[in-house]
Structure formats: structure tokens, C-alpha cells
Amino acid sequence: MTLQTMFHTALVDHADHHSALRESVAKLMDGFGRKYFQDVVKRDGRPDELWSALGAAGFLGVHIPEEFGGGGGGMSEYQIVVEEVAAHGCPLLQMVINSICAPIITTFGTEAQKRDWLPGIASGERRMCFGITEPDAGTNTHKVRTTARKISDGWVLQGAKYWTSAIDEAEAVLIVARDADLSTEERSALSLFIVPTNAPGLSWQKIDSAVMVPENQFFTFYDDVQLGEDALIGEAGKGLKQVFSGLNPERISAAAINNGIARFALAQASQYAQDRKVWSTPIGAHQGVAHPLAESYAGVQAARLLTARAADLFDKGEDAAEAANMAKLLAADSSLKALDQAIQTHGGNGLSYEYGLADLWFVARLHKTAPVSREMVLNHIAQHAMGLPKSY
């Protein structure tokens, strides 16, 4: 049994098809891996070969209904795919974006929107990005200022979004906007729209980011962008409920990426600790090396279990908010601990790109802040799970 196999079978899947899915994704990823991903990032390219392979194998659409070209599964299956891809050294943020857009369109889109977008998302042939974050709103969605105004034949968008991932690769952006007619000064009524990225008035500016992934980040501007009636998703002004059908999957997918990163880091560290010898003894035989890795491993397994639990709750239509938030919290913290210990185990080699660890740091660190900050997750747990007074 290889180390990579050991780490992905340590968490027992609840169904045989989950194990088969995990093994199938792992087999595909054996043809890519960390060096491939590093090369794509280094040349500022795109992992098109990997993306096409994942789409052709049906992995990008496992959470999309069969009638729209998907696998008919849910987030329980999709988080396995996301984790396994990351566990082979390829943390793809576009996969997190897909976990937002596809569920929202599946649940609230019109029949035409579903048939237009879902098959292409499932196959990987079409890409959509997501725009919610704003410079002055942060995690307070009620303070969103990008505004949609109703006109006779559609809508007009005005505003700006921050940290919009991969809009330069997408055909459209699913945007969260404040409905001008239904909002009050105290509270925004939100509406969701599909905006073509070639729409007149839409522009973007790249953010110089430390996150070493193929997906670029952007400041986006909506200057009187005109949309037709068919751009609206669901019911106008009901977007807050609609958007959370995508935000809980987003947290689950973010957790899955970090779980995968942690698995990769621990597998690398374990192999190195067996191969590296000092005075004829593998360094992994020393408790000072072995115990921190073992403790990190335990933390990662706990995060993986909670991620699977959150996905299961979501798929059953139950309230997954608490579990999804906690999974994201634990996965971010445990992956950073595991990655740090893996780097430490490698000594000076841990800082070399050759070993594939150091350049994962800010990808893992990203999910301590995004898609919702650690502090806001703790606020949610304190208020909703423990009944403590609201602190903000």
C-alpha cells in the first residue's frame, strides 16, 4: 500500500460507490500531480488538460442532476472529488466556484437556465464565476452596494465586487446584488443574476495575490450593465435564501481542498521521514518528528469526518450551516498545522519548491479567511449552537 493510498483510505467511506469514486479520481490524478500544477502556476497558465480530463470523466458534475448531464449525486460525492484532486497536489479553486453556482442554478434557476448552464458546468466545457464580496461589505451581505434597478425590459447593474476568482476564464458571473426597489436603508433585499462576462459595462482589474494557484483574483466593476429579464435567478429580493444554497456547499468544498492539501503534506512528510536518515536511523523513528505528524494526522481526520457530515446533511436537505462552517474552520486550522509540520520535517528542503510544500502555504491559509473568516464562524457557533448573545 502506498502512502497516498494509506492516507485516503484511513477515512472509511460510508458506501462502496464513495470508495470507488475516490479510487477513480486518484487514478486519473496519478497522471497529473504536484509538478504539473506547479508548472501551470509558474508559467501563469491554466490547467486545461486536467480540467478537461476531470470533466470528461464526469467528476466535475457528480453533484449535478442526471437530467442535466451530471452524475446525480450530491455534495457527499463532490467533496470527495475536490479533496482527492487537492490530495494529489492540485488545489483547484474553480472547483469551489462550481460548488456554489451549480446548486444555486439547480435549486432556483429556470428550466432554460438549467438546460443552458448545467450540462456545460458538468462537462467542464463552460465556466461560471461568482461575485458577492465587496470592499466595504465584507461578510455583512446586508451591506452589499452593487445595485440592480428594474427597467422596462430587464435590469441595470451598478457597483463593484472584490476578490472575484477566475472571471477572466468564465463565460458569466453569478452576481449577488442589492435590489433597489425592494431594499431599505437598514436591510438589503438581494437578487441573483447571471451576467455574461462580455456584457458592455463589465470590466475587471487583476489583484496581485500571494495565492499560488492558476485562478487569478479580480476587482470587478459593473457600470450600467444592462441585463434581460432572463438574467434573474429565482425570485427578486429573495436572494439571501437562494445564495445560501450555494454558500454552504462553498464552505464544504473549501474544507475539502484543505483536507486534500493536508493529506498531500502529511504523505510527503511521512515518506521523507522514512527516507531521510541521520546516523543510519530514519528521522521518523524519533518521537520529536513522529508525534507532531501523528497529532496533525488526527486533526486532519477529524476535519475530514466533519466535512463528510456537513455534505451528508446538505444532501438530505437538512440544516448544514453549523456543520459546514465548523468543517471549514477545522479543515483550515488542521491543514495549516499539518503543512507547517510537513515543512518542518523536511528541514531546509521544506522551503524548496522542489518538494511542493512551501508554495501551498497561502492556498491553505486562504481558507482561514475565506469564504468566511474564522472569527465569523466562531460567532455563528457561539450564537446559533450555544445560544450566546450576538456579539455584532
Legacy VTK file of the C-alpha trace (Angstrom):
# vtk DataFile Version 3.0
C-alpha trace
ASCII
DATASET POLYDATA
POINTS 392 float
0.000 0.000 0.000
1.411 3.387 -0.997
1.447 6.290 1.427
-1.031 8.184 -0.725
-3.378 5.178 -0.630
-2.909 4.854 3.127
-3.950 8.427 3.734
-7.024 8.342 1.521
-8.325 5.049 2.875
-7.834 5.991 6.535
-11.249 7.672 6.426
-13.744 4.911 5.724
-16.388 5.917 3.197
-19.976 5.094 4.110
-20.784 3.498 0.775
-18.932 1.357 -1.720
-19.568 3.836 -4.503
-17.760 6.518 -2.498
-14.688 4.305 -2.271
-14.910 3.545 -5.983
-15.276 7.226 -6.779
-12.268 8.113 -4.655
-10.164 5.431 -6.334
-11.242 6.545 -9.811
-10.331 10.179 -9.148
-6.999 9.099 -7.654
-6.229 7.020 -10.745
-6.900 9.977 -13.037
-4.846 12.313 -10.839
-1.857 9.970 -10.964
-1.392 11.315 -14.488
-1.055 14.894 -13.261
0.143 15.655 -9.737
2.046 18.408 -7.969
4.745 19.015 -10.587
2.108 19.527 -13.259
0.250 22.032 -11.109
3.415 23.908 -10.163
4.387 24.229 -13.817
0.973 25.656 -14.748
1.206 28.269 -11.979
4.836 29.117 -12.804
4.051 29.928 -16.438
0.830 31.738 -15.490
-1.128 29.165 -17.446
-4.323 27.233 -16.982
-4.701 23.543 -16.132
-6.876 22.930 -19.183
-5.716 19.333 -19.670
-6.601 18.463 -16.075
-9.907 20.318 -16.207
-10.918 18.599 -19.441
-9.950 15.201 -18.050
-11.997 15.752 -14.887
-14.968 16.878 -16.959
-14.741 14.017 -19.457
-14.629 11.513 -16.583
-17.794 13.030 -15.093
-16.112 14.197 -11.908
-16.939 17.906 -12.254
-20.652 17.158 -12.396
-21.125 14.407 -9.814
-23.320 16.816 -7.808
-25.471 17.843 -10.767
-28.752 16.017 -11.628
-28.520 13.367 -14.329
-31.191 15.048 -16.435
-28.818 17.980 -16.846
-25.740 15.975 -17.710
-24.455 15.312 -14.205
-23.839 12.249 -12.097
-26.963 12.589 -9.974
-25.062 12.679 -6.685
-24.591 15.473 -4.203
-22.024 17.249 -2.113
-21.057 13.956 -0.457
-19.657 12.853 -3.802
-18.366 16.230 -4.918
-16.325 16.877 -1.771
-14.588 13.531 -2.370
-13.586 14.679 -5.849
-12.382 18.081 -4.621
-10.365 16.527 -1.799
-8.786 13.843 -3.985
-7.698 16.362 -6.622
-6.090 18.529 -3.926
-4.525 15.479 -2.265
-2.523 14.976 -5.460
-1.128 18.495 -5.150
-3.659 20.269 -7.366
-5.920 22.550 -5.287
-8.321 23.947 -7.883
-10.347 26.933 -6.685
-12.585 26.673 -9.748
-13.981 23.506 -8.214
-15.139 25.547 -5.220
-16.816 28.008 -7.592
-18.667 25.128 -9.262
-19.968 24.050 -5.859
-21.608 27.462 -5.476
-23.063 28.073 -8.909
-24.390 24.614 -9.773
-26.527 24.146 -6.616
-27.988 27.657 -6.910
-28.956 27.142 -10.543
-30.224 23.614 -9.842
-32.426 24.785 -6.969
-33.613 28.192 -8.133
-32.873 28.513 -11.844
-35.489 28.434 -14.551
-35.711 25.373 -16.759
-33.984 27.346 -19.513
-31.146 28.402 -17.180
-30.644 24.826 -16.008
-30.529 23.436 -19.539
-28.282 26.253 -20.695
-25.669 26.039 -17.947
-25.661 22.778 -16.009
-24.564 20.390 -18.779
-21.607 22.634 -19.635
-20.576 23.014 -15.994
-20.793 19.243 -15.570
-18.615 18.553 -18.612
-16.152 21.338 -17.843
-16.826 22.945 -21.214
-18.402 26.049 -19.677
-17.318 28.045 -16.670
-19.106 30.467 -14.411
-17.661 32.520 -11.575
-19.289 34.070 -8.511
-19.419 37.676 -7.316
-20.510 38.564 -3.787
-17.608 40.123 -1.835
-17.321 43.908 -1.798
-14.619 46.173 -0.326
-16.939 47.814 2.203
-19.333 44.930 2.901
-17.009 42.123 3.970
-19.026 39.262 5.444
-22.048 41.506 6.042
-24.097 40.633 2.983
-26.784 43.126 4.016
-24.326 45.932 3.252
-23.882 44.932 -0.394
-23.975 48.111 -2.505
-23.840 46.700 -6.017
-27.380 47.568 -7.057
-29.850 46.143 -9.552
-32.520 48.548 -10.795
-35.569 47.295 -12.660
-36.228 48.785 -16.076
-38.964 48.051 -18.605
-37.193 45.181 -20.358
-34.833 43.903 -17.665
-32.321 45.226 -15.169
-29.375 47.591 -14.834
-26.412 46.746 -12.573
-24.188 49.350 -10.956
-21.385 48.694 -8.469
-18.178 46.774 -7.816
-17.047 43.430 -6.408
-13.759 42.387 -4.825
-11.855 39.092 -4.923
-13.851 37.670 -7.829
-11.971 34.494 -8.789
-11.323 33.440 -12.389
-13.662 35.894 -14.112
-11.111 36.006 -16.943
-11.814 32.291 -17.577
-15.600 32.415 -17.232
-18.436 32.982 -19.681
-20.610 34.506 -16.977
-20.569 35.655 -13.381
-23.339 34.763 -10.953
-23.657 38.016 -9.040
-25.378 38.955 -5.792
-26.886 42.438 -5.978
-28.991 44.755 -3.854
-32.489 45.123 -5.280
-33.088 48.871 -5.468
-36.868 48.597 -5.392
-37.191 46.133 -2.537
-34.384 47.212 -0.191
-34.474 49.613 2.734
-31.662 51.663 4.254
-31.415 49.210 7.147
-31.666 45.973 5.198
-30.856 44.915 1.652
-33.149 42.682 -0.348
-30.861 40.657 -2.566
-31.343 39.347 -6.078
-29.156 36.971 -8.079
-28.264 37.398 -11.749
-26.291 35.619 -14.442
-24.130 38.269 -16.119
-22.215 37.447 -19.321
-18.573 38.424 -18.873
-18.611 40.135 -22.277
-21.503 42.394 -21.250
-20.885 46.097 -22.027
-20.021 47.958 -18.838
-18.399 44.980 -17.093
-14.646 45.284 -16.566
-12.027 43.973 -14.150
-8.606 44.613 -12.721
-6.274 41.851 -11.529
-5.306 41.711 -7.841
-1.650 40.891 -7.198
-2.089 37.918 -4.867
0.233 35.637 -2.886
-2.036 32.634 -3.513
-0.165 30.382 -5.949
-2.992 28.863 -7.965
-3.981 29.114 -11.650
-7.119 31.113 -10.873
-6.479 34.854 -10.765
-8.340 37.232 -8.463
-10.006 40.438 -9.622
-11.603 43.711 -8.658
-14.688 43.857 -10.918
-16.703 46.884 -11.988
-20.336 46.998 -13.138
-21.035 50.304 -14.845
-24.658 50.365 -16.002
-24.586 46.752 -17.145
-27.911 46.008 -18.821
-29.478 42.582 -18.405
-32.556 40.953 -19.844
-35.442 39.543 -17.827
-33.968 36.055 -18.200
-30.825 37.003 -16.225
-32.651 36.872 -12.875
-32.273 33.660 -10.873
-35.261 32.760 -8.730
-37.417 35.472 -7.212
-36.334 39.101 -6.987
-35.472 40.175 -3.458
-35.260 36.585 -2.152
-31.573 36.178 -2.905
-30.339 35.767 0.668
-32.078 32.398 0.985
-31.053 31.461 -2.529
-27.395 32.317 -2.076
-27.044 30.090 0.977
-27.911 27.097 -1.174
-24.503 27.830 -2.679
-22.577 29.181 0.315
-22.884 26.054 2.454
-21.524 23.905 -0.417
-18.802 26.513 -0.854
-17.703 26.010 2.762
-17.776 22.237 2.299
-15.662 22.430 -0.857
-13.208 24.841 0.763
-12.833 22.367 3.631
-12.303 19.550 1.133
-9.495 21.453 -0.593
-7.723 21.996 2.731
-8.245 18.374 3.720
-6.634 17.362 0.448
-3.716 19.737 0.943
-3.191 18.300 4.425
-3.223 14.757 3.081
-0.646 15.658 0.456
1.580 17.374 3.015
1.421 14.504 5.512
2.082 11.891 2.835
5.140 13.839 1.694
6.376 14.270 5.256
5.837 10.635 6.160
7.770 9.444 3.115
10.583 11.900 3.773
10.771 10.894 7.445
11.246 7.286 6.365
13.799 8.013 3.647
15.886 10.644 5.445
18.436 9.063 7.749
20.746 10.644 10.304
23.388 8.322 11.748
21.727 5.395 9.953
18.356 5.995 11.639
15.257 7.280 9.775
14.277 10.594 11.315
10.706 9.283 11.562
11.856 6.900 14.281
12.323 9.891 16.586
9.238 10.878 18.574
10.120 14.542 18.111
9.365 14.055 14.417
6.750 11.299 14.597
4.459 12.651 17.307
3.766 16.097 15.758
2.972 14.379 12.448
0.695 11.868 14.191
-1.106 14.648 16.044
-1.547 16.555 12.786
-2.903 13.404 11.158
-5.536 13.007 13.882
-6.675 16.588 13.438
-6.991 16.176 9.684
-9.054 13.005 10.043
-11.450 14.839 12.369
-11.833 17.642 9.821
-12.491 15.125 7.050
-15.199 13.402 9.076
-16.945 16.690 9.809
-16.718 17.705 6.147
-18.376 14.430 5.153
-21.038 15.010 7.805
-21.771 18.523 6.516
-22.082 17.231 2.953
-24.444 14.469 4.069
-26.672 16.936 5.915
-26.809 19.202 2.867
-27.699 16.328 0.566
-30.524 15.280 2.886
-31.987 18.786 2.798
-31.259 19.361 6.475
-29.664 22.456 8.006
-25.977 22.102 7.146
-24.847 25.608 8.143
-23.347 24.705 11.519
-21.525 21.609 10.257
-20.333 23.315 7.059
-18.924 26.267 8.969
-17.240 24.053 11.555
-15.798 21.826 8.826
-14.283 24.846 7.123
-12.887 26.077 10.450
-11.311 22.746 11.411
-10.023 21.982 7.920
-8.268 25.344 7.643
-6.648 25.074 11.072
-5.680 21.402 10.791
-4.285 21.760 7.279
-2.077 24.668 8.286
-0.775 22.688 11.251
-0.140 19.643 9.056
1.524 21.677 6.327
3.718 23.532 8.809
4.832 20.274 10.401
5.485 18.726 6.995
7.694 21.679 6.086
9.496 21.376 9.415
10.054 17.659 8.875
11.809 18.433 5.592
14.149 20.921 7.253
15.598 23.350 4.721
14.156 21.267 1.894
10.697 22.202 3.079
11.241 25.711 1.750
12.278 24.473 -1.685
9.643 24.454 -4.404
11.070 21.110 -5.485
9.319 19.413 -2.582
5.979 21.062 -3.342
5.087 22.229 0.159
6.076 25.865 0.669
4.017 27.125 -2.277
0.896 25.510 -0.814
1.019 27.726 2.264
-1.107 30.653 1.099
-3.621 28.370 -0.624
-4.213 26.648 2.704
-4.098 29.969 4.575
-6.710 31.437 2.230
-9.473 29.360 3.753
-8.757 30.605 7.247
-10.052 33.946 5.958
-12.325 32.960 3.089
-15.052 32.244 2.139
-15.978 33.340 5.648
-13.495 34.389 8.302
-12.569 32.206 11.251
-13.961 34.859 13.589
-17.363 34.914 11.890
-17.535 31.112 12.038
-16.901 31.272 15.779
-19.587 33.957 16.086
-22.026 31.650 14.284
-21.210 28.707 16.545
-21.422 30.796 19.712
-24.763 32.333 18.771
-26.593 29.538 16.961
-25.142 26.388 18.525
-24.515 27.602 22.067
-27.190 30.259 22.493
-24.748 33.001 23.448
-25.655 36.665 22.908
-24.915 38.125 19.486
-21.606 39.994 19.544
-22.031 42.153 16.448
LINES 1 393
392 0 1 2 3 4 5 6 7 8 9 10 11 12 13 14 15 16 17 18 19 20 21 22 23 24 25 26 27 28 29 30 31 32 33 34 35 36 37 38 39 40 41 42 43 44 45 46 47 48 49 50 51 52 53 54 55 56 57 58 59 60 61 62 63 64 65 66 67 68 69 70 71 72 73 74 75 76 77 78 79 80 81 82 83 84 85 86 87 88 89 90 91 92 93 94 95 96 97 98 99 100 101 102 103 104 105 106 107 108 109 110 111 112 113 114 115 116 117 118 119 120 121 122 123 124 125 126 127 128 129 130 131 132 133 134 135 136 137 138 139 140 141 142 143 144 145 146 147 148 149 150 151 152 153 154 155 156 157 158 159 160 161 162 163 164 165 166 167 168 169 170 171 172 173 174 175 176 177 178 179 180 181 182 183 184 185 186 187 188 189 190 191 192 193 194 195 196 197 198 199 200 201 202 203 204 205 206 207 208 209 210 211 212 213 214 215 216 217 218 219 220 221 222 223 224 225 226 227 228 229 230 231 232 233 234 235 236 237 238 239 240 241 242 243 244 245 246 247 248 249 250 251 252 253 254 255 256 257 258 259 260 261 262 263 264 265 266 267 268 269 270 271 272 273 274 275 276 277 278 279 280 281 282 283 284 285 286 287 288 289 290 291 292 293 294 295 296 297 298 299 300 301 302 303 304 305 306 307 308 309 310 311 312 313 314 315 316 317 318 319 320 321 322 323 324 325 326 327 328 329 330 331 332 333 334 335 336 337 338 339 340 341 342 343 344 345 346 347 348 349 350 351 352 353 354 355 356 357 358 359 360 361 362 363 364 365 366 367 368 369 370 371 372 373 374 375 376 377 378 379 380 381 382 383 384 385 386 387 388 389 390 391
